Amino acid sequence: MSKSKKNVVDPDAIIARHGADAVRWFMLSDSPPERDLPWSDAGIEGCARFVQRLWRLFGQVGAGGAGADAEYDKALDRRLHQTVAAVAEDIEALSFNKAVARIYELVGAVEKAPLSSTRSDAIRKLAILVSPMMPHLAEEARATYGLGIGLVAESAWPTVDPALLVDDEVTIAIQHMGKLRDTVTAPKGASKEDLEALALASANLQRSLDGAAVRKVIVVADRLVNIVT
């Protein structure tokens, strides 16, 4: 943007319409800091919608999320700890666009997760994760919904459990004659026999086999099982 090209966007008007946090989120999410920012009305509007989406999510802590007695959600907790660690590294490296992308993914995972204490913990920590990019939203959410004590700006960065930074489960592709028929989750490092049994138990694979005899089973550890007929 430049005055000579007459394509300057008035920041005051944009901020008045969408809020400073949405504008900051858009600017940090779209490009690395060393690259020019291509302005997009659709982009800033999408960021403004994400601000509202986060606000609704923060509100769920005090409306059922905090008191839910569901079991511990290990998968969500693992995603949370991995995101906390990765976002910290991204911010230190000034890779804000990467940090923003990770937060988008975490928000999607939290929204889909059932009510539990793990989910509520993730929502509270989300306020801290977004605070470098959306300070106004983070502080207002904490004050309104009781997401913590004191200012978010004065809160310590969430700690991470090193054990949760390493995935202990992998997704296994199940193939029939080289064509994907199903996917299953298996413990990382599962034996050849266990993976073969998981594959043969797949209803999708059995439909593909249609009664044909299995001549060979090819297993690639932690990756795929290919059934040859």
C-alpha positions in Angstrom: 0.0 0.0 0.0 1.2 3.5 -0.8 -0.1 7.0 -1.2 1.3 7.2 -4.7 -0.8 4.1 -5.7 -3.8 5.5 -3.9 -4.5 2.1 -2.2 -4.0 3.1 1.4 -6.4 1.6 3.9 -7.4 3.9 6.8 -6.6 1.8 10.0 -8.9 3.9 12.2 -12.0 2.9 10.1 -11.0 -0.8 10.1 -10.2 -0.8 13.8 -13.5 0.9 14.6 -15.4 -1.7 12.7 -13.6 -4.9 13.6 -11.5 -4.0 16.7 -7.8 -3.8 17.2 -7.4 -7.4 18.1 -8.9 -8.7 14.9 -6.7 -6.3 12.9 -3.6 -7.4 14.7 -4.6 -11.1 14.4 -5.0 -10.6 10.6 -1.7 -8.9 10.2 0.2 -11.5 12.1 -1.6 -14.5 10.6 -1.3 -13.7 7.0 2.5 -13.4 6.4 5.9 -13.7 8.1 7.1 -10.3 9.4 9.7 -10.0 6.7 7.1 -10.2 3.9 4.6 -7.6 2.7 1.0 -8.0 3.8 -1.5 -8.2 1.0 -4.7 -6.6 2.4 -8.0 -8.5 2.1 -11.4 -7.5 3.3 -12.4 -11.1 3.4 -9.4 -11.9 5.5 -10.1 -9.2 8.2 -13.7 -10.2 8.3 -12.7 -13.8 8.8 -10.4 -12.8 11.7 -13.3 -10.8 13.2 -15.5 -13.9 13.2 -12.7 -15.8 14.8 -12.6 -13.2 17.6 -16.3 -13.9 18.2 -15.7 -17.6 18.0 -13.1 -17.4 20.7 -15.3 -15.2 22.9 -18.1 -17.8 22.8 -15.6 -20.6 23.6 -14.2 -18.6 26.6 -17.8 -18.3 27.8 -18.2 -22.0 28.0 -15.9 -22.4 31.0 -18.5 -20.9 33.3 -21.5 -22.5 31.7 -21.0 -26.2 32.1 -17.4 -26.7 31.0 -15.8 -26.1 34.3 -18.0 -28.3 36.3 -18.2 -31.3 34.0 -17.2 -34.6 35.5 -16.2 -36.3 32.3 -13.1 -38.4 32.2 -9.6 -37.0 31.6 -9.2 -36.3 27.9 -5.7 -37.4 27.1 -5.8 -36.7 23.4 -6.9 -33.1 24.0 -4.4 -32.6 26.8 -1.6 -33.9 24.5 -2.7 -31.4 21.8 -2.8 -28.6 24.3 0.7 -29.3 25.6 2.2 -29.7 22.1 0.5 -26.4 21.1 1.8 -24.5 24.2 5.4 -25.6 23.5 5.2 -24.9 19.7 3.6 -21.5 20.1 6.3 -20.5 22.6 9.0 -21.4 20.1 7.2 -19.7 17.2 6.8 -16.4 19.2 10.5 -16.5 20.2 11.4 -17.0 16.5 8.9 -14.1 15.5 7.0 -16.7 13.4 3.7 -15.3 14.5 1.9 -16.7 11.4 2.9 -20.3 12.5 1.7 -19.6 16.1 -1.6 -18.3 14.8 -2.1 -21.5 12.6 -1.4 -23.7 15.6 -4.0 -21.8 17.7 -6.6 -22.2 15.0 -6.0 -26.0 15.2 -6.2 -26.1 19.0 -9.4 -24.1 19.0 -11.0 -26.5 16.5 -9.9 -29.5 18.7 -11.3 -27.8 21.9 -14.6 -27.0 20.2 -15.1 -30.6 19.1 -14.0 -32.1 22.5 -16.7 -33.2 25.0 -17.1 -31.3 28.3 -14.4 -32.2 30.7 -11.9 -30.6 33.2 -9.3 -31.0 30.4 -11.4 -29.0 28.0 -11.9 -26.2 30.6 -8.1 -26.2 31.3 -7.5 -25.8 27.6 -9.9 -22.9 27.4 -8.3 -21.1 30.3 -4.8 -21.5 28.7 -6.0 -20.4 25.3 -6.5 -16.9 26.8 -2.8 -16.9 27.6 -1.8 -18.3 24.2 -3.7 -15.7 22.3 -2.7 -12.8 24.6 0.4 -11.7 22.7 -1.7 -11.3 19.6 -5.1 -10.4 21.1 -4.4 -8.7 24.5 -7.7 -6.9 24.8 -9.8 -10.1 24.1 -7.7 -12.1 26.6 -8.0 -9.6 29.4 -11.7 -9.1 28.9 -12.4 -12.8 28.7 -10.5 -13.5 31.9 -12.3 -10.7 33.8 -15.7 -11.6 32.4 -15.6 -15.4 32.7 -13.2 -15.9 35.6 -10.5 -17.7 33.5 -7.8 -17.0 36.1 -6.5 -14.6 38.7 -5.0 -11.3 37.9 -4.1 -9.9 34.5 -3.3 -12.3 31.7 -0.3 -10.1 30.9 1.2 -10.9 34.3 0.5 -14.6 34.1 3.3 -17.2 33.6 3.3 -19.0 30.3 1.7 -22.5 30.8 4.1 -25.2 31.7 4.3 -28.4 29.5 4.7 -32.0 30.4 7.6 -33.4 28.2 5.9 -36.8 28.2 2.9 -35.3 26.4 5.0 -33.7 23.7 5.7 -37.1 22.1 2.8 -38.9 20.3 2.3 -42.4 21.7 -0.3 -43.2 19.0 -0.1 -43.3 15.2 -2.6 -43.4 12.3 -2.2 -46.6 10.3 -3.4 -46.7 6.6 -5.1 -49.9 5.6 -4.7 -50.7 1.9 -6.0 -53.4 -0.4 -3.8 -53.9 -3.4 -2.2 -50.6 -2.7 -5.5 -48.6 -2.5 -6.5 -47.0 0.7 -9.6 -48.6 2.3 -9.5 -47.4 5.9 -7.4 -45.8 8.7 -7.0 -46.9 12.3 -5.3 -45.6 15.3 -2.7 -47.9 16.9 -0.1 -47.6 19.7 3.2 -46.4 18.4 5.6 -49.3 17.9 2.8 -51.9 17.7 4.0 -55.3 16.5 3.5 -56.6 12.9 1.0 -59.2 14.2 -1.1 -56.6 16.1 -1.2 -54.3 13.0 -2.2 -57.1 10.8 -5.0 -58.1 13.1 -6.3 -54.5 13.3 -6.3 -54.3 9.5 -8.2 -57.6 9.0 -10.7 -56.5 11.6 -11.6 -53.4 9.5 -15.2 -53.7 8.0 -14.1 -51.4 5.1 -11.3 -53.8 4.3 -13.5 -56.8 4.5 -16.0 -55.2 2.1 -13.1 -54.6 -0.3 -11.9 -58.2 0.0 -15.3 -59.5 -0.7 -14.3 -63.0 0.4 -11.1 -63.1 -1.6 -8.2 -65.1 0.0 -5.3 -63.1 1.4 -2.1 -64.1 -0.2 0.3 -61.6 1.4 0.3 -58.9 4.1 2.8 -56.1 3.9 3.3 -54.1 7.1 5.3 -50.9 7.3 5.8 -50.1 11.0 3.8 -47.2 12.3 2.6 -46.3 8.8 0.5 -48.8 6.8 -0.8 -52.3 6.2 -1.3 -53.5 2.6 -3.4 -56.6 2.0 -2.5 -58.4 -1.2 -5.1 -60.9 -2.7 
